[in-house]
Amino acid sequence: MGRTYKRITQRGAYGEESLSKALSSLSEGMPLKTAARYHGISAKTLRRHRDGNVRTPGSVHLGRFVNKLKKE
């Protein structure tokens, strides 16, 4: 029996850094679809973060659990 985790999906693969760069590009006046294509993020995801329809805009959290231990 294998005990190593193998990621199946590509959800959230863009990372928090590219998401924050894309949001700053939007605030500077870049169109949404252009920013999404340039930073490699789905336009729908970028729109949700821009409009504030996520719990913490600008950060990537998958699932309902929050990891309380921060990696430093």
N, C-alpha and C positions, 0 to 999 in steps of 0.2 A: 504494500500500500504506500502510495506516494504521500509525502507530508510537506512538500514544497508547493507554495501557492503559484499558480500560473494565471496571469491576468487574461481574461477572455475578451473584454471589450476595450475600446479606445476612448471611452468617455472620460472627459477631463484631462486628456493627454496634452492639451495646449499649455497648461500650467498657469499659475497665478501671475507670473511676471509678464507674459504676453497678454494676459487679460487686462492687467493694469495699464500696459502700454497702449492697448487698443482703446480703452476708455479715455485715456489722456488724448489720444489722437482724435477721438470724437469731440472732446471738449474744445480742441483747437480748430474744429470746423471740417474735418474730413468726413465724407459721406459714410454712412453705416456699412453699406455693402463693400465699399473700397477698403475700409478698415478691417472688416472681417476677412476679406480675401488676403490682404497684406499680412495680417498677423496669424492666419490659419485657424480662425475661430468661426464656428457657425454663426450666421447672421442672426438667427433666432435667439441663440444664447447671448450674443452681444446686446441684442435689443432688450432682453429681460434684465440684464445687469444695468444697462443704461437707464431704464425706466424704474428701477428699484423694486422689481417684482420678485426678487430673491431675498432670502433672509439676511445675508451679508454680501452686498454687492462688491465685486472686485476680488472675491476669494472663491476657491474651488472646494466644495464639500460634496462628496458623493454619499448617499445614504442618509439615514436619519440619526446616526450616532456621531457624536463629536469627540474626537480624540483629545483628552485633557492633558496629555503629555506633549509638550512642545519640543521639537528637535531644534537644538541650537548649534 
